[in-house]
Amino acid sequence: MQKTEEKYGAYVQILKEELVPAMGCTEPIALAYAAAKAREVLGEMPDKVVIEASGSIIKNVKSVIVPNTDHLKGIPAAATAGIIAGKAEKELEVIASVTPEDCAKMKEFLAQIPIEVKIYAGEQEGQCSDYFEMAQNSRLRENGPSSGSYYQLPHQYCPY
């Protein structure tokens, strides 16, 4: 196929429309993006984090070093990177601008804030099943659901 052919141009256009730049392994970056977005929705730093992810995400992220985190690895590190240093507007390049100061804050956050990881129970084939719940104690209602923030990863960023 020649670059001048119409079919070639159509393929290139499809790739431009469908490909999303990502920094590093897709799964931890997708979690960092969702965490950054959830923090943005919450409007402040959380005092707890609950991640409900598919078995595929858990399997693929649990041992991966998250880029720009001074070699932190795993699901809590990916979420923390998004919470502390993530720029949600950059989508899958969410942690491209992490500073050494951000890395120090990430380690402090990981040591102080409880992060719970659960397998998402409602998983269905083809359904994005990655959720974040973040809350501040000041926003929790007694004997009721959290009034913190919830965020579901947009379908186009589900890495499977």
N, C-alpha and C positions, 0 to 999 in steps of 0.2 A: 504494500500500500504506500502510495506517495503522499507526502505532506500537502500536496496541492489538491488531492481528491476530496470530494464533498464528504464522503464517509469518514475520512480522517478528521476533518473539522468537526463533524458531529460527535465523534468519540471524545475529542479534546473538550468540547463544550460540556458533555456529560460529566467528565472527570472534574472540570472546574466547578460544576454545580453540586456534585455529590461529595467530593473529598473535603475533609475538614482537617487543617493542620493540627497535630497533637504533639505535645512535648513528652517524649519517652513512651513507656508502655501505656497503652490506652486505658486499662482498667484503673490504675491508681490516679491517673490524671482525671478520668471521669469522676472518681470519688472526690478528688480535690475540688473540681468544678462544682459539684453538687454541694459540698460543704461551704464553699465560698458563697454560693447563691443562698443557702440556708442562713448563713451568718448575715448576709445582706438583708434578707427578709426579717430576721430577728431584730436587727438594728443595734445590736450590742454583742459583746462577747458572751458566749454561753457558759453556764456553770455545770452543764452536763451535755453529753452527746450520745445519742442512740442511733446506730446505723443498722438498717435492715437491708441485707443484700442477698442476692442469689448465691447459691452454692458455687456457681461459676466465678463470680466476682471474688468471693472469699478465697477460693482455691488459687485464683490467678494473682491475687494481690498480697496474700499473707507473707510471702517471702521476698517480695520485690523491693529493691531500693528505689525510693521516690526521688526523682531528679531535684536538684537544688536544695536538698535538705541536710547536707553534711552527713550523708549515708544513713539516714533514718529509713526504716523499712516497715512495710506492712500497712494494714488498713488504718489503724489509729494515726500513723505518720502521714498517710495520704490525706486523711480528713483534716488533721491538724495543719498541714501545709496550706490547705484551702482556707481554713478558718483564720489563721494568723496572717498569711501573706498573699492569699489568693485575690486575684482581680477578676471577678466573675464576668465582666464584659469581654475578657480575652478568651472566654470559653475554654477550649482544650489546650490553650497556652496559658492557662490560669496562673501557673507558678513560674513563669519565665523570668520574673523580675525579683526573685527572692534575694534578700540581702543577708550578710552574716548576722546582723542584729535580729532579723526575722528567724534565722535558724536557732539562735539562743532563746528567743521567745517560744519557739516550737517545743524545744526540750523542756522548758519550764511549764508550758501548757500540758504536755504529756505527763509530767510528774504530778500535776495538781488537779487536773480535771478528769472526772471519770468518763471513759469512753467505752460504751458497750456495743458489741457487734453480735447481731443475731442473723440467723438464716431467715429470709423472708418466707413466711408460711404460705402466702397466696400465689406463689410462683406458677405461671402458666407459660407454655411454649409461645415465644414471640412477644411476651409482655415484659416491659421493662419493670424490674422489681427492686429498684434501689431507692431507698428512702432515707432521709435524715430527719431526726427530731432533735431540736436544740431548745433548751429552755433556760430561763433565769428563774431562780426561786421566787422572785418578786412577781413572776407571771404565772405561777402555778396556782390553781384553784383548789381549795380544800375539798376532798372527796369528789373531785371532778377531773375531767381531762386537762391535759396541759394546754395552756394558752400560748405556748411558745411557738416556734416556727416549724413547719413541715415543708419538705421540698422533695418532689419526685424528679429524678433525672429525666430530662426530655428524651423521648424515644430515639431521636437521631443520634444521641450520644451513648446509647446502650451499646457496649462493645461486643455484643453477640447477636 
